[in-house]
Amino acid sequence: MRVSTAQNDEQLAELGQQLRVDAVRAADAAGSGHPTSSMSAADIAAVLLARHLHYDFDRPEHPGNDRLVLSKGHASPLLYALYRAAGAIDTAEMLTFRTRDSRLEGHPTPRLPWVDVATGSLGQGLPVGVGMALAGKRLDHAPYRVWVLCGDSEMAEGSVWEAVEHAAYEHLDNLTLIVDVNRLGQRGPTRHGRDLEAYARRLEAFGWHTLRIDGHDTAAIDAALADAAATTGRPTAVVAGTAKGRGVAAVEDQEGRHGKPLPDAEEAVAELGGVRDARITAAPPHEAPRRPARTPGTPDLPRYEEGDEVATRTAYGRALAALGAARPDVVVLDAEVGDSTRAEYFEKEHPDRYFQCYIAEQQLVGAAVGMAARGWNPYACTFAAFLTRAHDFVRMAAVSGVPLKLAGSHAGVSIGEDGPSQMGLEDLAMFRAVPGSTVLYPCDAPQTARLVAAAADLPGIVYLRTTRSDTPVLYGPDEEFPVGGSKVLHSSSRDRATVVAAGITVHESLEAARILEREGISVRVVDAYSVKPVDTATLQRAADETGCLITVEDHRLEGGLGDAVAEAFADGRPVPRLVRLGVRGVPGSATGAEQLHAAGIDAESVAAAVRLLVAEAMVSP
């Protein structure tokens, strides 16, 4: 049955006890977990489910469903207990918690249809919730509410405060943050203990409507959540004072009980009043329009002439704008560098689908994850160097399985005088390490345009790296660039070595090939625009036919193109002679050409490496 407002608070308290008991039982069955962190927020979850959450558990895809994000993902036993109370799972499944092949993992993931995003890396729930709330207000135009339940420990995370400021700036009155202030973290008291005022003052300073309550008083919780839903023009934070391990004397408000099953689960269940089996029907979803089904069109991509000088970042922006005209599901998020990444081209043509996140890269990616979870197709853009700040969000997005496109401009030393703080030199390694990711690094404008369009339909995390400086157009407008492929730009039957490059170093490698050709040394040049997956077949054939491979990348030697090429020979076949050229040390300020030369990745350096490699091959036994 549904607990209605006509029924008394005692029934809500009983439901809270049921959630506590089930959290204890689940952790006890698993022999691990966080029951005490679940017990502190049980009354909050009970009131939310019974009186305020609009959700059809049989139709999690319903566009009018509220969204519930458990940012304190370690309290997953509470979430699973809530699902049992809602009739979404049964007792038998609840007791499979943390076991192999169970959907009920230690921290929630979208293996469960009611979980939108994976949580557990603290400080991510609110930034993602901001993205969902933005989608609700500006994209879906739907009245669903986003509820984020977080812990007090994670309020120390900088990403939380990026989200707090952004939510207030965007007037997200469809977003409610509930802070479970239970005083205790993993190793002892939190920074502010149970000082509700300390949290409230900070939230209010950012412009939030803030309520302080006893998190075990069901009437106060009910009133606060109703107040949140009625507040307009700004987001609401409910700061709730609670006790960790509430209801069991042996663990309540005790240090050293974090992340452990209760010492005597049977006794604890009895103290909590025993097992209960109430079933709650949540309020029906809000009336909301379904997003009209639209067949994606083919973008009318800009065309370039061979020999034109165009930066790939410029081609990225123009292609993105064209893609937006053909794909109404595409949205773009910027970190206040749209004039540099050229995302501003999209903003000018599709301002209703352009989101300015300012210099807050964690919020940038978090919002993109939230929008992707709501079915949109986000492209998030900033300097390649600054995406490193958001790597944990990227990692968790892969766990969530959401499709996400990220573009990093100003990559490598070729950006020139700005110096090392602005140079993306670790980004390829970072994104190659993400499970299921695709990493693309185009060298000219037509290639960039095609890859931007292709990315729209790729699953998982897609990273596209762009270059600041203008580069010559090498390819015709109708050239195809399949993901996982490459292009052989220079070859003959006399090739003595193969140079493998991507992006800016493709142009340097072609010039090196011309230099060497005048000396009677023929080399093959491969444009490895797909860094992951790399074109293994072409590389293996080049190794068989030329015997020597040289990789050239405007990136650190570790984890980038060179490692991708080396892995093409990890199947047990003979490994060719392999030389890797890349950025060593810390660059200073200089022109782009000077930077490439100093790093040993300009045309003359490539030519010198080929000469040496060919000479060594000739004298080897």
N, C-alpha and C positions, 0 to 999 in steps of 0.2 A: 504494500500500500504506500501511498504518498503521505508524508508528514506535512500537513497543511498548517497555515497560520491559525486555523481554528483550534488546533491541538496544542497542548501545553509544552512548556520548555522541558519538562521532565522527559518527554519522549525524545527530544533532541539530545538530551544528556545521555539517555540510554543508547541512542545510536552512536554517540561518541565512545561510549564504553565498548560497544560492539566492535568498532574500528580498532580500539586499543587491543582488545582480546585477539582479534584476527591478526594484527601486526605481531603480537607476541607468538601466536601459534605458527605463523609463517616463518619467522626467524628461527624458532625452535626446531621446526622441521628441517630447515636448511643447515642449522648449526652455525649460522653466520647471519650478518645483516645489521640493520640499525633500528631496532624496535623502539628504543627510548626516544630517538628523534622523531619517530612516527607518533608516539603517544602524546607528545607535547602539542601537536597540531590536530589531534583527532576531533576535538570539539569544533574547531574551525571547519574541517572537512565535512563534518556531519551537517552543520547548518548550511554550508554552501550547497551540498548535494540535495538536501531536503527542501530548501526554500528558495534558492537563488540561481542554481545552475540550470540553464535551458539546454537540454541535450537529449537526443534520441540515440540510445546506445545501440539500437538495431540499425540505425542509419548514420554512422559517424561521418559520412560524406555530405550530410544535409547542410546546405549553405547557411541556414539560420542557427546552427548549433553554436553555443558559446565555445570558447577555447579555454582549456585548463592546462596550464604549464606548471609542472612541479619542478621548480628550479632547484630546490633542495632534493635532488634526485636520489640521494642515499636513503631518504625516507620512503623509498618505493613500497615497503610493506603497507604503509598507510594508503597509497594509491591503489594497490591491489585489493586491500580490504574494502575500499570505496567501490571498486568494480564489483566485488562480490555482493555488497549491499544493493547495488544497482541491478543485480541479476545478470551482469555481463559475463562473469565467470562463476564457476561453482567452487565448492569447498575443496574438492579433489584437486582442481587445477591450482587453487591458491596455495596448497601445500606442496606444490612442485617448485616453489620459489627457489631460485638460484641453482636448479638442477640442470643437467645436460638436456638440451633440446626443449626446455621449457620456454614459453613466451615470457615468463615472469623473471626477467633478468635482474641482477643485483641493482642496476640502475635502469630506469625505463628507456625503452627504445620503440621505434615505430613497428616492431614486430607485432605489437598490439595495435589494432586499428583505431583505438581511442587516444593513442599517444601521437602527437603531431611531430615532435622532435625529441631526439635523445637528450637527456639531461644527466647531470652528475658532475660535470666539470663546473664548479660553482661560479656564479656570476654571469651565466649565460642566459638564464631563463628570462630575465627582464628585457635585455636587448632583443631577443627573439620575439618576446611578447609585443614589444614596440613595433616590430615589423608586421606582426599579425594585426595589430590595432590600426596601423597605417593602411594596411590592405582593406580592412573593414570600412574605414571612413572614406578613403580616396579612390579605391579600386573596385571593391565589391559593392560599395554603397549599401551595406547590409547592417542591421542593428545588433549583430551579435556582440557580446562582451568578451573581453580577454581577461581572465583571472590568472594571476601569477602568484604562486605561493613560494616564498623564499625563506631562507634561514637568516639568523642574525650574523652568523660568521661570514657569510658571503657578502655582507654589506661593506666589508673591507676591500672588495674587488673594485678596481677602477672602472671596469666595464659596466658595473651597476650604475655608477654616477654619470657615465656617458649616456646611459639609457634614461636615467632620471631627468637629466637636463633636456634631452631630445624630446621625451614624452611631453614635458611641460611646454616646450617651444611649439610643438605641434598641436597643443590643446587636445590631447587624446583622452577625452572624457569617457571613452569606451574601454578604458584600461584601469584595472584595479590591482594594485600590489598589496599583498598581505604578508607582513613580515612577522615570522614566528620568533619572537624574542624569548628564547628559553634559557638564555644566560650562559650556557655551556657549549664550548666547541669541542674539538677532538682531544686537545691536551689540557683543557682547563677553561677558565672563564674567558668569554669573548672580550673585545676591547671595551665595550660600554656596559657589559653585564646586562642587568635588566633595567637599565635607565631608558625608559621609553622616550623621555623628553629629548635625550641626546639624538636619537634617530629622528624624532618628529621635527626638531629644529632644523636639521639638515635638509630634510625633504621639503619642509615649508619654505626654506630659503630658495629652493629651486622653483617654487611656484605650485607645489602640489597641495591639494586639499588633503589634510592629514587628520586621522582619528586615532586616539589612544584608547585601548580597551583592555579589559581582563579577557585573555584568550580562552578562558574556561567558563565564562559566563555566557551561556547560549543566547540569552536575551540581548546582551550587549553586542555579541557577534552579529546576530540577526539585524539589529538596528543599524550597525555600522555598514553591513553589506547593502542594506536597503538605501542608506544614505549615499553610498558610492554609486549605486545605479541611478540615483536621482540627480547626482551632481553633473552640471554641464560646464563646458568651457575649459576644464582642466582634469588631469588624472587624479585618482584618489589612492592614498596609501593608508592601510589599516595596520597600525603598529600594535601588535597583540602580545601582551606579557603572558608567558606560559611557563610551565615547569617540565623539564625534560624527564621522561619516565613517569609522567603524571598517573597517579592512581595506584602505584605499587610502592609501598614504603621502602623496600629494600633498595630501590634504584632512583626514586623521585628526587630530582635536584641534586644528585650525587655525582661528584667527579669520578672519572675512571670507568664510566659505564657506556661510553660512546662506542658504537660499532660492534656491540657484543649482544648475543642473545641473553635473555634474563637467566639468572642462575637457577631458578626453579620455576619453569614455565607453568607447571600444573598449579602450583601454589599461587602464582601471579594471576592466572585466569580465575581462580576461585576468589581472590581478593577483589578482582574487577567485576565480580558478579556472575561469572560463568559465561558459557558460549551462548550467543544469541543469533537469531536467524531472520531479523527484520529485512524486508525487501522494500526498497524505496524507488518509486517512479519519479524521475526528475521532471521538471517542468518541460513542456514541449518546446521545440525549437522556435525561434522567432520567425515571423513571416519575412521571407527574404527572397529576392528574385534569383533564379538560377542564371548563372552566366551563360549567355547564348553560345551555342556551339558554332564555332567558326572554323572553317577549313583554312589552315595557314596558306597564304599566298606565296608566290615566288618573288623575292625582293628584286627590285630594279636597281641592281648594284651600279655604283659609279664605274665608268670605263676610263681607262688610262692608256696612253700611247707609250710604246717601248721607247725608252730614252728619257721620258719625263723624269723629273726629280721630285719625289713625293715621300714624306715621312710616313712610316707605317702607322704611327699614332694618328696622323691625319686621315689616312685611309680607314683606320678603325672607326673613327667618329662618323665619317660619311657613310660607311657601310651600316653602322648601327642605326643611323637615322633612316636609311632605306629599309632596313629590316623591320623597324618599328612601324613603317607604313604597311608592310605586308603581314606583320604578326602582331595582332592586338594584345597578345599575352605577354609581350616583351616589355619589361620595365627596366629602368636604369637608375642606379644609385651612384652618387658622386661624393667624394670626400674633400670638397672645396678646391678641386684641381681640374675641373672640367675644361677649363681653357687650355690646360696642358695635356691632359689625356685626350682631348678633343671630344669628350662626351657631350660637350655643349651643343654640338650639332643635333644630337637627339633632343636636348632640352628645347631648342628653338622650334622644332617641328612637332614635338609631342610633350608639351609641358605638363599635361595631366598625368603622365606616366614617368616623370622624372623626379627623383627624390634627393634633396640636398642633405647630406648627413654631417657636413662640416668636417673639421679635422678630428675625427673620432672613428678610427679604422675598425675598432671592435664593434661599435654600433653599426657601422657601414655593413660589415659582413653579417652581423647578427640580424639586422633588419632584412637583408637579402634572404637569409635562411627562413625567417618568419614568412616572408612573401612567397618563397618557393613552397613552403608547407601549405600555403593557402591556394596553391595551384598556379601561381604566376611564374614567369620565366625571367628571373632577374640577371642583369649584367651589372656587376659592381666594379668600379674603376678607381684606381689611384696610382701613385708611383709604385713601381715594383718593390722598392726598398721598404715601403711602409706597410705593405701587406704582411710583412713578418710579424707586425704587432698583433695581427688577427689570426695567427696560425692556429691557435687552439680552437677558434670558431670554425676554421676550415676543417680541422681534424674531426670535430664533433658533427659538422655537416655531413661528412662522409659516413659517420656512424648512423646519422639520421637517414641517409640515403636520398637526400634531396638533390635535385639538379640545380647546379649553381655555376654561373659563368663569372670568372674573375679576370680582369685585364690589368696588367702591370706595365706602365709606361716608364720612360727614362731608365731603361735597363742598361747596365754595364758601364764601363769606363768611357764609352764613346759619347756620353752626355757632356764630357768636357769639364769646363771651368768650375762647375758647381761643387765639385769635390766629392769625397767618399761618402759623406752623410746622405747624399741623394742617389747614390748608385745602387741599383739592384744587382747584387752579385751572388746572392745565395738563393734566389727565388726559384730557379729551376730545380735545385736539389730539394727545396721545401715541398714543392708541388709534386715532384716525381714520387716522393715518399708517401703521398696520400693514397690510400687504397682505392683502386678503381678510377683514378684520375686520368685525365687527358691533358697533355702539355704541348702547346703549339707555339712556334716561334717563326713567324713569317719574315721574309726578307724584302718584299716589295709590296706595292699597293694592291695589285690584282690578287695576289696570294692572300693578303690580309683580308680583303673583302670577302673572298670565298670562304675563308676559315671562320670569319665572324658569323656568316650565315649558316655554315655547317654546324657550328657550336650550338645553335638553338635547339637542335634535336638530339644532342648527345646526352647520355645519362651521366649522373655523378658530377664530380668537380671538374670543370674545364678551366684551364689557365691559358691565357693568350698573352704573350710577351711582345711589347712594341718598342720601337726605337724612336728616339727624339729627333735625330738629324734626318735630313732629306737623303734619300737613296734612289739610284736609278731604277726605273721600271724594267724588269727583265722578261716578264711574261705577257703574253697576249691576253685580251679580255675574256677569251673563252676557254682558257686553260683550266683543267680540273685539278684539284688538290685533295685527294682522298685522305682521310685521317688514317694514319698508319703507313702512309706512303712517303716518297721522297722524289726528288728530281735530279737526274744526272745532267748537269749543265755543260760539261766539257769532258770528252772522252775520245779515245782512239784505241786501235789494237796495239799501240806502242806504249801505253801507259805504264809508267814505272812505279807509281804510287797513287793512292787515292786520298784526296783531302776532303774531309767531311766537315761541313760548317752549317750554321743556322743564323738567320737574322743578319746583323751587320757584317759578320765575318764571311758570309757568302760573297759579298762584293770584294772583300780583301783577297779571298781565295781565288776568285776569277782573275784578279789582277796578277796574283802570284803565278797562276797558270800561264798567263801571257808572258810574263818575265821569263819563266822557265822554258817556254816554247822557243823563245829566241836563242836559248842556250842549248837547244836540242834535247831537252828533258820534257817528256810528255807526261802530264798527270791528269788524273780524273778528278772532277769536282762534283761532289754530291751535296745538294741542298736538302738537309735533313730537317725540314720544317716541322715534321711530326717527331718531337723529342720523346714522347710517350703516347701511344706505342711507337717504337722506332721501327723503321723498315728493315727488318732483319734479313730478308731475302736479298735485297739490293746490296747491303753491306757484306754479306757472306760471299756474294758473287764478285764484288769488288776485291775482296781479300784473295779469293781464288785466282783472279785474273791479274792482279797487280802486286800482291804479296805484302804490301806495306800500306798502313793506314795512318793518317794524321788527322786528329780532331782539333778544331780551332773554335774557341768560344769566348765570348765577352762575358765571362762568368768565372767563379772560382773553379779550380780543377776538381774539387770534390763534389760529386753528386749531380753534375750537369750532363752536358752532351757527351763528354768523354766517357763517363761511366755508363751512359745509355748505350753507346756504341760497343764498349767492352762487354756489356751483358749480352749482346747479340751472339757472342761466341762462348756462352756459358753452358752450351749443350754437350760439351765434351769434344767438339771438333778441334783441330789444331788452331791455336790462336795466332793470328798474323803479327808481324811487327807492328806495334802500336805506339805512337807518340802522341801525347796530349799537350796542346798549347792552351793556356788559359791565364787568368789573372792571379798573380801571386802578390803577397804583401798588401800594403794599404796605399792606394794612389793618393796624389795630391791634386792641386788644381793645374790644369793645362788645357790646351785645345783638344778637341776630340781626336784629331790625327796624332797629336803628341801622346795622348793617353794610349791609343792603340799601339803605337810604336814602343812606348815604355813597357807595356804589358807583354810585348812580344807576340802580338796577334795581328799586326798589320801585314800588308802584302809582302814587303821585303823580309819580314821575320818568317812568314810562312815559306817563302821561297828558300830561305836559308835552311830551314828545318828539312825541307824536301831534299835539298842538295846533300845534307849530311846523312839523311836516312838512306838515300839511294847509294851514296858512297859506301856506307857500312854494309849494305846488302850485297854490293859487288865483291867485297873482300871477305864476306862470311863464308865459312866452309859449307 
